[in-house]
Amino acid sequence: MPLMPKRVKFRKQQRGKVRGLASRGNYVAYGDFGLQSLGCGWITGRQLEAGRVAATHFLRREGKVYVRVFPDKPISKKPLETRMGKGKAEPEYWVARVKPGTILFELAGVPDAVARQAMMRVAHKMPFRCRFVERRHA
């Protein structure tokens, strides 16, 4: 089941723009390794779920996978071959806004080589380029 909010204050939102670099959620906070986005845009709940499943399947229930973004923006879409007008369409799916530098996934409790392979599999599911990052120890 793709991620989506339990309830929202407003059912429909305007599209908006994704500008600038990530100032929040841009460092590894929970795990030891992370997957950082290098592009900007929207990532759907289905894509996030596909990444999570790919990581957990590769790790065979070892370690812990953290998903750092949540799809909270509704995207509406009119049916095909529908004339203009008649109001805004119903929400079709949910997306998370992602800026360059946002940490998408984190891993804990696995060695470096295993984490790198798992994150590579997750990166193939993502709609933009990503890179493997490690926690910065103080």
Buried (B, 14 or more C-beta within 10 A) or exposed (E): EEBBEEEBEEEEEEEEEEEEEBEEBBEBEEBBBBBBBEBBBBBBBBBBBBBBBBBBEBBEEEBBBBBBBEBBBBBBEBEEEEEEEEEEEEBEBBBBBBBBBBBBBBBBEBEEEBBBEBBBBBBEBBEBEBEBBEBEEE
